[in-house]
């Protein structure tokens, strides 16, 4: 995730350096491919809530990242230089948040003599001078996130196609004859879902930083069971709300999603809910019963999430088409 990257500027003498390593039983090119493809990071790295490429030219790119660090959500932009031949990716934050004054580093993937790969993740950073305990906060975040990321990279690379087979991506959508801003308001105001959505039992929404929401929610499935989840939501524009669940139902090891709105040529609104989920194979039998498979679990989760998503979209549709403003 490169939390490893926050701003630029401070005297060279103040720079701190860290290194974290891991060995991976996978080919270097496969490992490099995971590091290079930032769009897959929310599915690979636990701390990464959302990542997107905003510009690229040759081997250079700008990426926008939202990730958790020491229990907080941070957002920053980084410039990356990719070298697929040497299997190196260097990064330097162009815009970041306190308590980091500057941060950069490098991913270095090398082949091991007996097969597999050695991965080195380096960081250099400078803390903000006038923030108490900034140095300790950054050191803790870099160490924790680097360890988590390298472990996740190892699992993803070694899991290969088998790990990907546990994932499922799907989408539900509706067409709305109403104002796009009204639909967005309904989705953005998740703190009111308890009164607006029948499948939401309770909800707690916190937004300490504009556009970054922490959502805790109890929802009721079609079979009557109740599930507690906690998510971070990134509300970047009035047409997208992206999220990642940090507290998951028992069957899942991953759930990311996106609410997307788009104006159609005939003046209506296309509203969609997209999910990416990963089944936790060891939970299939305990949750669903003997004889059930990963495919059964995927079908079950698709049905449960799809039903709740469609219910939310249909209530948003009714809200917008009625011209409600409460």
Secondary structure, 3 states (H helix, E strand, C coil): CCCCCCCCCCCHHHCEEEEEEEEECCCHHHHHHHHHCHHHHHHHCCCEEEEEEEEEECCEEEEEEEEEECCEEEEEEEEEEEECCCCEEEEEEEECCCCEEEEEEEEEEEECCCCCEEEEEEEEEEECCCCCCHHHHHHHHHHHHHHHHHHHHHHHHHHHHHHHCCEEEEEEEEEECCCHHHHHHHHHCHHHHHHHCCCEEEEEEEEEECCEEEEEEEEECCCCCEEEEEEEEEEEECCEEEEEEEECCCCEEEEEEEEEEEECCCCCEEEEEEEEEEECHHHHHHHHCCCCCHHHHHHHHHHHHHHHHHHHHHHHHHHHHCCCCC
